Every structure is written in C-alpha cells, then in structure tokens.
Amino acid sequence: MSNGQDEPRFVIYDRTRNLYWRANRCGYSAFMHDAGRYTRAECDEITSGWDGDREFTIYPAPAVVSDKLIIEIVSAAMRDAWNDICADSGHRPRDLYRRGNKTFFEPSTWAELTGLMVATALVKAGFQKEQA
C-alpha cells in the first residue's frame, strides 16, 4: 500500500475565485508556485460537495527543482557546448565577440546548443518536455 509520497501531485485552481488552494487547505494564492500539492483523492475530496456554486480545475503540480541542480545542469551544458563548438571549429563560439577593447555577447550557436543540452538534462532528471 502506498503512503502517498510517490503518488502524482496536483494543484487546485478555484475558477470562481481565480485563486489556487494553498497547502493544508489553508487559504488561497494567485500564484501556482504557492499552491498546495495534493493527491488526486485529496483533490476529489476538496472539490466535491460545493453544489455547483464553485468551479475548479485540477492541474498536475509542477516539479520542484533546487537552485543547486539548475546551476549544475546549466554549468555542465555551457561547458560541454563550449567544448563541442571549439573542438569542431577550432575557434571560440561566435556568440562572444570583441569591438575595440569591449567584449559582447549575442546569443547564437553557443546559446542554442547550451539550451538544447539543458533541455535534455532536465528531461533526464524527470521533467516532461512540453508538446508543441
């Protein structure tokens, strides 16, 4: 029997109030990141019995990620993308360039490859990629 820890979590959006339910059924928030995370059974219990005077939408809860993990993923992707571009071309990425004594950054090959590598790492970490 599951203890509920591994069950998918959801957030409850009260469309009548235009607010999300907070954790432990204590109050409301205009922001999804402040919303409580509930099991499907808890959502059904909370949203039933309102006799039609309230309208709710239940959304899958967004995954929670730490700053440390984001920094690790982005740092590794930047390093790997830089190394891949330099190994292939023998030059630094064209995203960085100099004019006189100033260095500029204009997103191009390095930024795009870094973004793709970050997206791949996030999927490997268990995040779902948005379907276009």
Secondary structure, DSSP 8 states (H G I E B T S, - for coil): ---SSSS--EEEEETTTTEEE-GGG--EESSGGGS--B-HHHHHHHHSSSTTS--EEEEE------HHHHHHHHHHHHHHHHHHHHHHHSS--TTEEEETTEEEE--SHHHHHHHHHHHHHHHHTT------
